[in-house]
Amino acid sequence: MSDLIRGIGVGTGSAVGPVARMAPVPTLPAPKAVADPAAEAAAVRAALGAVVTGLHERAARVSGTGSEVLAAQAMMAADPVLADRAAALAEQGTDGAHALATAFDGFRAALVAAGGYFAERAADLDDLRDRAVAYLLGLPVPGPPDPGHPYVLVADDLAPADTALLDPERVLALVTVRGGPTSHTAILAKALGLPAVVGCTAAAELEDGRQVLVHGADGVIEPDPSPEAVERAAERERRRRELLAGFQGPGRTADGHPVSLLVNLGAPHELAGAAAADAEGVGLFRTEFLFLDRTEAPGRAEQATAYRQVFSAFAGRRVVVRTLDAGADKPLPFATSADEENPALGVRGLRTAARDPQLLETQLAAIAEAAQDSTAQVWVMAPMVSIPREAAEFASRVRAHGLPVAGAMIEVPAAALRTDRLAEVCDFFSIGTNDLAQYTFAADRTLGSLAELLDPWQPALLALVATAAASAAEHGRPIGVCGEAAADPALALVLVGLGITSLSAAPASLPEVRAALATHTLTECRELAELALLADDADDARRKVRSSIAGR
């Protein structure tokens, strides 16, 4: 066996198969003189039109998330400003391929400068650029391979147009050179239950047809695995599936300690799948989908209709509603300022309510209206709470609307350190590990180069979780985790050992977490938590905990 290749594990299970690489992106030819600038400009517009048409055709062949993602990409490619900019360059004498590349690169630079979610979408523009250039030059459009047999897909990165049409019957595992825990690859892997490794630089050297064994949970790839290694992995996978099938119902440890298992929900198309999941409710209902891509906020009636659909789908179960989390990676013209130099540290989350109190008032009124005739247990929490006064004012406003359960997200170290004071006015807490890591380590969560600092296994991050959980327990307040950490079965055990009372993740992640809890006692979870807290770094914590689990 060759040396192991390591990256960031974002899926579960293991898979073995031959590598099949993405079709290469077109190489820009050397600049050339343009004989007919008007014709060149027309060709540029035609290439963009072909991209839009192709994406719409793909969107029509799929449903759900894939269709919406492709439609969103088509909208980006159809932006008239983009077409005008590229055509203007062509009319000035730039050849079509370079005119397209320059126009797209300008848009890309703006997204990267915006940071956060927008920076993560820069890869989407790269994909659109490559497609447009390929159409213009008459080259094959980049996309997933079709070798005629199951394969491990290896790519530099995966764009939405690629991931939306992947056939889970053919794709055994996903491996990307770039990307992080929030990339399209990671999202797709969790949705399909595929093993995946992202941010794996050495994967660039894997050739087509080479056999690899991919371990999703560990973020490890074994090139040219031995028959014995493949057999061991197959046996582990068989046992894993048998174990998962044996556990259903509410989450609890082997000795009966209850741990609520909940789903995250962030868009209408996710509702049916989330409601059908074996979960006790919604641990994080992101409401931003109602506000994005608009010039003004939705009214009370529109919001109430959307919330009522969710409450109805989860009748009798808990639904934790997070109020609008605008700002940083989700700027809104009616809620945030466009001139903040560092929006991640600016007016975001609950802070937007100070700028426009009516925005929050309308949302709370809509939530209350939707909850009025529902049997769902509606809890409401605020994002980006930093100090006790903010929590107290928010809780007062929630209760003034007749909503009895008010809470706060713990995403800022200051809130984690003062959870004891927040607990005097809040009924519950939810820890967003992604943002808490970003603010704890002063590391932009969108930068792959800082992935080590943003690893949820970091002992310093876990120490903050432990502090918050202990304070919540002293006041009898439930406290959950709704970040990426909740989807990792081994880390879930650590979190429960630290005092976390609920875990909220993508529906596909819950069976693994439920099984892990059911096979460990609360005392064992606490022992694992101690190992993680005393570790030197994230890798050390992960290694020690998983070694201890394997040895039990």
KEPA-114066 format. One record per residue (C-alpha): residue number from 1; residue in three letters; y, z, x. Coordinates in nm, 3 decimals, decimal comma. Example, Ala and Ser with C-alpha at 12.3 -4.5 7.8 and 13.67 -1.06 7.14 Angstrom:
BEGIN
   seq   type         v         w         u
     1    ala    -0,450     0,780     1,230
     2    ser    -0,106     0,714     1,367
END
This chain:
BEGIN
   seq   type         v         w         u
     1    met     0,000     0,000     0,000
     2    ser     0,350    -0,079     0,122
     3    asp     0,624     0,182     0,144
     4    leu     0,739     0,319    -0,186
     5    ile     1,063     0,188    -0,333
     6    arg     1,285     0,439    -0,509
     7    gly     1,560     0,408    -0,767
     8    ile     1,669     0,588    -1,083
     9    gly     1,394     0,635    -1,337
    10    val     1,516     0,580    -1,694
    11    gly     1,195     0,510    -1,882
    12    thr     0,861     0,682    -1,929
    13    gly     0,504     0,609    -1,835
    14    ser     0,371     0,364    -1,579
    15    ala     0,286    -0,006    -1,573
    16    val     0,141    -0,251    -1,325
    17    gly     0,183    -0,627    -1,308
    18    pro     0,319    -0,924    -1,116
    19    val     0,690    -0,955    -1,047
    20    ala     0,884    -1,223    -1,232
    21    arg     1,245    -1,255    -1,131
    22    met     1,540    -1,362    -1,344
    23    ala     1,650    -1,722    -1,307
    24    pro     1,919    -1,738    -1,038
    25    val     2,284    -1,761    -1,133
    26    pro     2,454    -2,090    -1,050
    27    thr     2,625    -2,111    -0,713
    28    leu     2,984    -2,224    -0,723
    29    pro     3,017    -2,560    -0,545
    30    ala     3,295    -2,622    -0,298
    31    pro     3,631    -2,688    -0,466
    32    lys     3,687    -3,054    -0,544
    33    ala     3,981    -3,270    -0,635
    34    val     4,038    -3,330    -1,007
    35    ala     4,107    -3,689    -1,106
    36    asp     4,175    -3,619    -1,474
    37    pro     4,312    -3,266    -1,535
    38    ala     4,314    -3,311    -1,913
    39    ala     3,947    -3,409    -1,916
    40    glu     3,866    -3,118    -1,686
    41    ala     4,042    -2,876    -1,922
    42    ala     3,847    -3,021    -2,215
    43    ala     3,521    -2,974    -2,023
    44    val     3,615    -2,611    -1,959
    45    arg     3,672    -2,548    -2,329
    46    ala     3,347    -2,728    -2,414
    47    ala     3,151    -2,509    -2,172
    48    leu     3,291    -2,194    -2,329
    49    gly     3,212    -2,333    -2,672
    50    ala     2,854    -2,398    -2,563
    51    val     2,823    -2,036    -2,448
    52    val     2,949    -1,911    -2,784
    53    thr     2,713    -2,140    -2,975
    54    gly     2,417    -2,040    -2,761
    55    leu     2,483    -1,670    -2,810
    56    his     2,518    -1,709    -3,186
    57    glu     2,189    -1,900    -3,196
    58    arg     2,020    -1,620    -3,005
    59    ala     2,175    -1,360    -3,233
    60    ala     2,029    -1,540    -3,535
    61    arg     1,677    -1,513    -3,388
    62    val     1,683    -1,134    -3,350
    63    ser     1,791    -0,839    -3,561
    64    gly     1,934    -0,491    -3,523
    65    thr     2,083    -0,390    -3,190
    66    gly     2,001    -0,718    -3,019
    67    ser     2,179    -0,928    -3,279
    68    glu     2,491    -0,710    -3,274
    69    val     2,506    -0,707    -2,894
    70    leu     2,480    -1,085    -2,876
    71    ala     2,742    -1,130    -3,147
    72    ala     2,976    -0,902    -2,951
    73    gln     2,924    -1,112    -2,639
    74    ala     2,994    -1,428    -2,834
    75    met     3,326    -1,276    -2,943
    76    met     3,415    -1,209    -2,579
    77    ala     3,336    -1,568    -2,481
    78    ala     3,535    -1,699    -2,777
    79    asp     3,853    -1,513    -2,676
    80    pro     4,128    -1,779    -2,699
    81    val     4,324    -1,612    -2,418
    82    leu     4,028    -1,663    -2,186
    83    ala     3,993    -2,029    -2,285
    84    asp     4,365    -2,092    -2,252
    85    arg     4,377    -1,933    -1,907
    86    ala     4,081    -2,135    -1,777
    87    ala     4,210    -2,458    -1,932
    88    ala     4,557    -2,401    -1,786
    89    leu     4,407    -2,368    -1,438
    90    ala     4,216    -2,694    -1,490
    91    glu     4,530    -2,871    -1,608
    92    gln     4,700    -2,755    -1,288
    93    gly     4,434    -2,928    -1,077
    94    thr     4,163    -2,662    -1,032
    95    asp     3,814    -2,799    -1,087
    96    gly     3,636    -2,668    -1,398
    97    ala     3,383    -2,440    -1,229
    98    his     3,650    -2,260    -1,028
    99    ala     3,888    -2,249    -1,322
   100    leu     3,621    -2,068    -1,527
   101    ala     3,532    -1,834    -1,243
   102    thr     3,897    -1,744    -1,179
   103    ala     3,969    -1,680    -1,548
   104    phe     3,662    -1,460    -1,593
   105    asp     3,730    -1,271    -1,270
   106    gly     4,079    -1,188    -1,395
   107    phe     3,936    -1,039    -1,714
   108    arg     3,671    -0,859    -1,511
   109    ala     3,929    -0,696    -1,287
   110    ala     4,109    -0,563    -1,594
   111    leu     3,788    -0,404    -1,725
   112    val     3,708    -0,243    -1,391
   113    ala     4,061    -0,104    -1,369
   114    ala     4,026     0,044    -1,719
   115    gly     3,724     0,244    -1,599
   116    gly     3,464     0,421    -1,812
   117    tyr     3,281     0,219    -2,073
   118    phe     3,492    -0,089    -1,999
   119    ala     3,397    -0,085    -1,631
   120    glu     3,031    -0,075    -1,735
   121    arg     3,087    -0,391    -1,939
   122    ala     3,209    -0,589    -1,636
   123    ala     2,853    -0,713    -1,589
   124    asp     2,874    -0,866    -1,937
   125    leu     3,163    -1,087    -1,822
   126    asp     2,971    -1,184    -1,510
   127    asp     2,690    -1,307    -1,732
   128    leu     2,928    -1,505    -1,954
   129    arg     3,092    -1,660    -1,649
   130    asp     2,756    -1,767    -1,507
   131    arg     2,651    -1,919    -1,837
   132    ala     2,976    -2,111    -1,872
   133    val     2,957    -2,245    -1,516
   134    ala     2,594    -2,347    -1,570
   135    tyr     2,685    -2,539    -1,888
   136    leu     2,976    -2,709    -1,709
   137    leu     2,763    -2,815    -1,412
   138    gly     2,461    -2,913    -1,621
   139    leu     2,240    -2,648    -1,457
   140    pro     1,974    -2,423    -1,617
   141    val     2,136    -2,129    -1,794
   142    pro     2,041    -1,796    -1,631
   143    gly     1,797    -1,590    -1,836
   144    pro     1,462    -1,410    -1,852
   145    pro     1,159    -1,588    -1,700
   146    asp     0,861    -1,709    -1,900
   147    pro     0,566    -1,724    -1,660
   148    gly     0,313    -1,739    -1,944
   149    his     0,163    -1,394    -1,882
   150    pro     0,274    -1,028    -1,891
   151    tyr     0,505    -0,937    -1,606
   152    val     0,736    -0,681    -1,449
   153    leu     1,089    -0,813    -1,487
   154    val     1,299    -0,776    -1,171
   155    ala     1,669    -0,863    -1,179
   156    asp     1,994    -0,787    -1,004
   157    asp     2,114    -0,657    -1,340
   158    leu     2,047    -0,737    -1,703
   159    ala     2,313    -0,858    -1,943
   160    pro     2,297    -0,801    -2,320
   161    ala     2,212    -1,166    -2,381
   162    asp     1,907    -1,119    -2,159
   163    thr     1,785    -0,783    -2,285
   164    ala     1,821    -0,873    -2,653
   165    leu     1,550    -1,140    -2,637
   166    leu     1,296    -0,970    -2,413
   167    asp     0,947    -0,969    -2,562
   168    pro     0,797    -0,618    -2,524
   169    glu     0,451    -0,775    -2,553
   170    arg     0,518    -0,968    -2,232
   171    val     0,750    -0,739    -2,037
   172    leu     0,552    -0,452    -1,883
   173    ala     0,840    -0,278    -1,706
   174    leu     1,202    -0,333    -1,602
   175    val     1,346    -0,307    -1,251
   176    thr     1,709    -0,378    -1,158
   177    val     1,892    -0,369    -0,828
   178    arg     2,210    -0,243    -0,996
   179    gly     2,276    -0,037    -1,306
   180    gly     2,263     0,328    -1,393
   181    pro     2,143     0,568    -1,664
   182    thr     2,386     0,419    -1,920
   183    ser     2,328     0,050    -1,840
   184    his     2,187    -0,200    -2,089
   185    thr     1,856    -0,186    -1,900
   186    ala     1,833     0,190    -1,947
   187    ile     1,920     0,168    -2,316
   188    leu     1,666    -0,108    -2,376
   189    ala     1,390     0,072    -2,183
   190    lys     1,431     0,385    -2,393
   191    ala     1,443     0,190    -2,717
   192    leu     1,123    -0,003    -2,634
   193    gly     0,946     0,282    -2,455
   194    leu     0,913     0,077    -2,134
   195    pro     0,891     0,216    -1,781
   196    ala     1,210     0,124    -1,597
   197    val     1,376     0,181    -1,261
   198    val     1,745     0,094    -1,213
   199    gly     1,985     0,119    -0,920
   200    cys     1,700     0,014    -0,692
   201    thr     1,856    -0,175    -0,400
   202    ala     1,525    -0,253    -0,227
   203    ala     1,400    -0,434    -0,538
   204    ala     1,605    -0,733    -0,423
   205    glu     1,326    -0,801    -0,170
   206    leu     1,043    -0,817    -0,427
   207    glu     0,905    -1,170    -0,454
   208    asp     0,777    -1,351    -0,762
   209    gly     0,408    -1,285    -0,823
   210    arg     0,387    -0,973    -0,610
   211    gln     0,193    -0,692    -0,775
   212    val     0,391    -0,372    -0,832
   213    leu     0,317    -0,039    -0,998
   214    val     0,625     0,103    -1,172
   215    his     0,653     0,475    -1,247
   216    gly     0,936     0,512    -1,500
   217    ala     0,963     0,889    -1,504
   218    asp     0,980     0,922    -1,124
   219    gly     1,191     0,615    -1,049
   220    val     0,926     0,496    -0,802
   221    ile     0,783     0,146    -0,743
   222    glu     0,461     0,089    -0,548
   223    pro     0,442    -0,267    -0,409
   224    asp     0,088    -0,400    -0,359
   225    pro    -0,079    -0,092    -0,511
   226    ser    -0,441    -0,021    -0,427
   227    pro    -0,704    -0,048    -0,702
   228    glu    -0,737     0,330    -0,684
   229    ala    -0,363     0,379    -0,743
   230    val    -0,372     0,144    -1,039
   231    glu    -0,673     0,323    -1,186
   232    arg    -0,507     0,662    -1,143
   233    ala    -0,192     0,537    -1,313
   234    ala    -0,394     0,383    -1,599
   235    glu    -0,581     0,708    -1,653
   236    arg    -0,255     0,906    -1,655
   237    glu    -0,107     0,662    -1,904
   238    arg    -0,413     0,688    -2,129
   239    arg    -0,397     1,069    -2,122
   240    arg    -0,023     1,058    -2,185
   241    arg    -0,063     0,848    -2,498
   242    glu    -0,344     1,067    -2,629
   243    leu    -0,131     1,375    -2,571
   244    leu     0,168     1,230    -2,754
   245    ala    -0,044     1,137    -3,056
   246    gly    -0,160     1,497    -3,089
   247    phe     0,179     1,655    -3,160
   248    gln     0,402     1,613    -3,462
   249    gly     0,654     1,815    -3,657
   250    pro     0,920     2,064    -3,548
   251    gly     0,960     2,127    -3,179
   252    arg     0,822     2,450    -3,040
   253    thr     0,674     2,584    -2,719
   254    ala     0,306     2,666    -2,676
   255    asp     0,374     3,027    -2,777
   256    gly     0,572     2,928    -3,087
   257    his     0,933     2,951    -2,966
   258    pro     1,129     2,703    -3,184
   259    val     1,333     2,424    -3,022
   260    ser     1,496     2,184    -3,267
   261    leu     1,432     1,820    -3,180
   262    leu     1,707     1,593    -3,308
   263    val     1,815     1,230    -3,274
   264    asn     2,140     1,079    -3,149
   265    leu     2,308     0,830    -3,384
   266    gly     2,600     0,604    -3,301
   267    ala     2,594     0,290    -3,517
   268    pro     2,488     0,179    -3,867
   269    his     2,201    -0,036    -3,741
   270    glu     2,041     0,272    -3,583
   271    leu     2,029     0,465    -3,910
   272    ala     1,696     0,346    -4,052
   273    gly     1,505     0,404    -3,730
   274    ala     1,667     0,741    -3,671
   275    ala     1,597     0,860    -4,025
   276    ala     1,233     0,755    -3,998
   277    ala     1,183     0,940    -3,669
   278    asp     0,985     1,264    -3,655
   279    ala     1,302     1,469    -3,604
   280    glu     1,470     1,767    -3,764
   281    gly     1,799     1,588    -3,807
   282    val     2,087     1,440    -3,610
   283    gly     2,208     1,634    -3,309
   284    leu     2,492     1,395    -3,229
   285    phe     2,646     1,163    -3,487
   286    arg     2,903     0,960    -3,295
   287    thr     3,174     0,846    -3,536
   288    glu     3,360     0,611    -3,299
   289    phe     3,192     0,300    -3,445
   290    leu     3,427     0,330    -3,742
   291    phe     3,738     0,328    -3,524
   292    leu     3,664     0,081    -3,243
   293    asp     3,804    -0,274    -3,236
   294    arg     4,075    -0,193    -3,491
   295    thr     4,453    -0,179    -3,482
   296    glu     4,472     0,110    -3,727
   297    ala     4,243     0,396    -3,824
   298    pro     4,004     0,358    -4,119
   299    gly     4,109     0,532    -4,437
   300    arg     3,944     0,831    -4,599
   301    ala     3,747     0,627    -4,853
   302    glu     3,596     0,394    -4,590
   303    gln     3,499     0,685    -4,369
   304    ala     3,351     0,885    -4,657
   305    thr     3,131     0,590    -4,754
   306    ala     2,992     0,562    -4,400
   307    tyr     2,930     0,936    -4,368
   308    arg     2,766     0,952    -4,711
   309    gln     2,508     0,693    -4,602
   310    val     2,408     0,907    -4,307
   311    phe     2,398     1,232    -4,504
   312    ser     2,185     1,064    -4,770
   313    ala     1,938     0,932    -4,511
   314    phe     1,902     1,282    -4,368
   315    ala     1,891     1,474    -4,696
   316    gly     1,775     1,829    -4,637
   317    arg     1,812     1,794    -4,261
   318    arg     2,086     1,886    -4,017
   319    val     2,355     1,632    -3,927
   320    val     2,593     1,730    -3,647
   321    val     2,906     1,518    -3,678
   322    arg     3,124     1,476    -3,372
   323    thr     3,483     1,402    -3,466
   324    leu     3,654     1,104    -3,307
   325    asp     3,611     1,097    -2,930
   326    ala     3,887     0,850    -2,842
   327    gly     4,042     0,807    -2,500
   328    ala     3,902     0,747    -2,150
   329    asp     3,634     0,478    -2,199
   330    lys     3,722     0,437    -2,569
   331    pro     4,098     0,373    -2,588
   332    leu     4,238     0,311    -2,935
   333    pro     4,586     0,170    -2,996
   334    phe     4,650     0,415    -3,280
   335    ala     4,516     0,724    -3,100
   336    thr     4,568     0,696    -2,725
   337    ser     4,833     0,587    -2,480
   338    ala     4,786     0,266    -2,285
   339    asp     4,988     0,384    -1,985
   340    glu     4,781     0,683    -1,871
   341    glu     4,705     0,650    -1,502
   342    asn     4,382     0,850    -1,527
   343    pro     4,258     0,833    -1,887
   344    ala     3,934     1,024    -1,814
   345    leu     4,157     1,325    -1,743
   346    gly     4,415     1,243    -2,008
   347    val     4,454     1,265    -2,383
   348    arg     4,098     1,216    -2,508
   349    gly     3,867     1,379    -2,760
   350    leu     4,021     1,669    -2,950
   351    arg     4,345     1,628    -2,754
   352    thr     4,428     1,319    -2,960
   353    ala     4,468     1,547    -3,263
   354    ala     4,774     1,704    -3,101
   355    arg     4,933     1,360    -3,079
   356    asp     4,838     1,259    -3,435
   357    pro     4,719     1,556    -3,647
   358    gln     4,668     1,333    -3,951
   359    leu     4,395     1,137    -3,773
   360    leu     4,174     1,446    -3,761
   361    glu     4,280     1,564    -4,105
   362    thr     4,174     1,235    -4,265
   363    gln     3,841     1,241    -4,087
   364    leu     3,765     1,601    -4,189
   365    ala     3,861     1,523    -4,548
   366    ala     3,625     1,224    -4,548
   367    ile     3,339     1,429    -4,400
   368    ala     3,395     1,701    -4,660
   369    glu     3,402     1,448    -4,943
   370    ala     3,076     1,288    -4,825
   371    ala     2,909     1,628    -4,779
   372    gln     3,011     1,757    -5,121
   373    asp     2,719     1,612    -5,317
   374    ser     2,474     1,596    -5,027
   375    thr     2,184     1,824    -4,942
   376    ala     2,224     1,749    -4,571
   377    gln     2,324     2,046    -4,356
   378    val     2,655     1,913    -4,223
   379    trp     2,783     2,068    -3,901
   380    val     3,109     1,943    -3,744
   381    met     3,204     1,967    -3,377
   382    ala     3,497     1,866    -3,160
   383    pro     3,470     1,675    -2,831
   384    met     3,653     1,773    -2,511
   385    val     3,730     2,135    -2,597
   386    ser     3,875     2,313    -2,293
   387    ile     4,021     2,649    -2,400
   388    pro     3,955     2,906    -2,677
   389    arg     4,279     2,829    -2,861
   390    glu     4,173     2,465    -2,910
   391    ala     3,836     2,578    -3,047
   392    ala     3,996     2,830    -3,282
   393    glu     4,244     2,578    -3,423
   394    phe     3,973     2,317    -3,473
   395    ala     3,735     2,561    -3,643
   396    ser     4,014     2,674    -3,875
   397    arg     4,089     2,315    -3,976
   398    val     3,721     2,241    -4,038
   399    arg     3,675     2,543    -4,261
   400    ala     3,998     2,468    -4,448
   401    his     3,824     2,154    -4,574
   402    gly     3,534     2,356    -4,710
   403    leu     3,299     2,269    -4,424
   404    pro     3,130     2,597    -4,328
   405    val     2,987     2,520    -3,981
   406    ala     3,226     2,436    -3,697
   407    gly     3,138     2,395    -3,331
   408    ala     3,249     2,259    -2,997
   409    met     3,110     2,032    -2,731
   410    ile     3,075     2,177    -2,384
   411    glu     3,181     1,888    -2,159
   412    val     3,442     2,057    -1,942
   413    pro     3,354     2,327    -1,684
   414    ala     3,632     2,547    -1,825
   415    ala     3,454     2,550    -2,162
   416    ala     3,118     2,629    -2,003
   417    leu     3,270     2,920    -1,812
   418    arg     3,441     3,058    -2,124
   419    thr     3,172     2,997    -2,382
   420    asp     3,175     3,371    -2,454
   421    arg     3,531     3,340    -2,584
   422    leu     3,463     3,013    -2,766
   423    ala     3,171     3,182    -2,940
   424    glu     3,410     3,421    -3,111
   425    val     3,542     3,130    -3,322
   426    cys     3,266     2,866    -3,310
   427    asp     2,935     2,864    -3,497
   428    phe     2,745     2,647    -3,249
   429    phe     2,772     2,444    -2,928
   430    ser     2,643     2,114    -2,793
   431    ile     2,645     2,033    -2,422
   432    gly     2,724     1,675    -2,321
   433    thr     2,558     1,666    -1,980
   434    asn     2,695     1,322    -1,886
   435    asp     3,061     1,424    -1,911
   436    leu     2,997     1,778    -1,787
   437    ala     2,844     1,629    -1,471
   438    gln     3,138     1,390    -1,430
   439    tyr     3,394     1,669    -1,448
   440    thr     3,189     1,918    -1,247
   441    phe     3,138     1,687    -0,951
   442    ala     3,466     1,490    -0,977
   443    ala     3,255     1,174    -0,994
   444    asp     3,321     0,874    -1,220
   445    arg     3,008     0,843    -1,434
   446    thr     3,029     0,461    -1,424
   447    leu     2,998     0,434    -1,045
   448    gly     2,643     0,363    -0,934
   449    ser     2,732     0,475    -0,581
   450    leu     2,782     0,829    -0,715
   451    ala     2,459     0,842    -0,914
   452    glu     2,325     1,127    -0,698
   453    leu     2,614     1,353    -0,799
   454    leu     2,574     1,260    -1,165
   455    asp     2,203     1,340    -1,170
   456    pro     2,141     1,593    -1,452
   457    trp     1,899     1,778    -1,223
   458    gln     2,187     1,894    -1,003
   459    pro     2,152     2,275    -0,969
   460    ala     2,528     2,330    -1,006
   461    leu     2,524     2,149    -1,339
   462    leu     2,223     2,349    -1,452
   463    ala     2,400     2,669    -1,352
   464    leu     2,687     2,582    -1,588
   465    val     2,435     2,511    -1,864
   466    ala     2,276     2,850    -1,801
   467    thr     2,614     3,024    -1,814
   468    ala     2,705     2,860    -2,144
   469    ala     2,361     2,924    -2,295
   470    ala     2,368     3,293    -2,199
   471    ser     2,710     3,340    -2,358
   472    ala     2,599     3,159    -2,674
   473    ala     2,288     3,376    -2,698
   474    glu     2,492     3,695    -2,667
   475    his     2,682     3,595    -2,980
   476    gly     2,379     3,457    -3,165
   477    arg     2,510     3,100    -3,149
   478    pro     2,274     2,800    -3,126
   479    ile     2,344     2,571    -2,830
   480    gly     2,198     2,226    -2,779
   481    val     2,201     1,944    -2,525
   482    cys     2,275     1,591    -2,645
   483    gly     2,316     1,408    -2,314
   484    glu     2,067     1,200    -2,115
   485    ala     1,911     1,520    -1,985
   486    ala     1,752     1,595    -2,323
   487    ala     1,535     1,282    -2,301
   488    asp     1,358     1,388    -1,978
   489    pro     1,045     1,589    -2,071
   490    ala     1,038     1,789    -1,748
   491    leu     1,410     1,861    -1,759
   492    ala     1,379     1,954    -2,127
   493    leu     1,148     2,238    -2,024
   494    val     1,408     2,356    -1,774
   495    leu     1,684     2,341    -2,034
   496    val     1,481     2,548    -2,279
   497    gly     1,415     2,796    -1,999
   498    leu     1,791     2,818    -1,945
   499    gly     1,839     2,913    -2,311
   500    ile     1,900     2,581    -2,486
   501    thr     1,792     2,595    -2,852
   502    ser     1,796     2,226    -2,949
   503    leu     1,755     1,888    -2,780
   504    ser     1,898     1,561    -2,912
   505    ala     1,797     1,222    -2,774
   506    ala     1,699     0,866    -2,868
   507    pro     1,412     0,865    -3,123
   508    ala     1,174     0,700    -2,876
   509    ser     1,219     0,990    -2,633
   510    leu     1,123     1,269    -2,871
   511    pro     0,740     1,240    -2,863
   512    glu     0,732     1,303    -2,487
   513    val     0,968     1,598    -2,516
   514    arg     0,774     1,744    -2,811
   515    ala     0,446     1,722    -2,619
   516    ala     0,596     1,881    -2,308
   517    leu     0,726     2,176    -2,510
   518    ala     0,398     2,220    -2,696
   519    thr     0,203     2,255    -2,373
   520    his     0,427     2,515    -2,204
   521    thr     0,520     2,869    -2,302
   522    leu     0,875     2,998    -2,304
   523    thr     0,793     3,212    -2,001
   524    glu     0,674     2,904    -1,813
   525    cys     0,996     2,722    -1,912
   526    arg     1,197     3,010    -1,768
   527    glu     0,998     2,998    -1,444
   528    leu     1,065     2,624    -1,416
   529    ala     1,435     2,686    -1,482
   530    glu     1,445     2,936    -1,198
   531    leu     1,288     2,682    -0,962
   532    ala     1,553     2,425    -1,054
   533    leu     1,844     2,668    -1,018
   534    leu     1,732     2,774    -0,670
   535    ala     1,678     2,419    -0,544
   536    asp     1,899     2,263    -0,276
   537    asp     1,988     1,949    -0,472
   538    ala     1,880     1,731    -0,763
   539    asp     1,588     1,568    -0,583
   540    asp     1,462     1,906    -0,466
   541    ala     1,490     2,051    -0,817
   542    arg     1,308     1,756    -0,975
   543    arg     1,034     1,761    -0,712
   544    lys     0,970     2,135    -0,733
   545    val     0,964     2,143    -1,113
   546    arg     0,737     1,842    -1,150
   547    ser     0,506     1,972    -0,879
   548    ser     0,481     2,303    -1,060
   549    ile     0,410     2,128    -1,392
   550    ala     0,139     1,913    -1,233
   551    gly    -0,023     2,219    -1,077
   552    arg    -0,054     2,416    -1,401
END
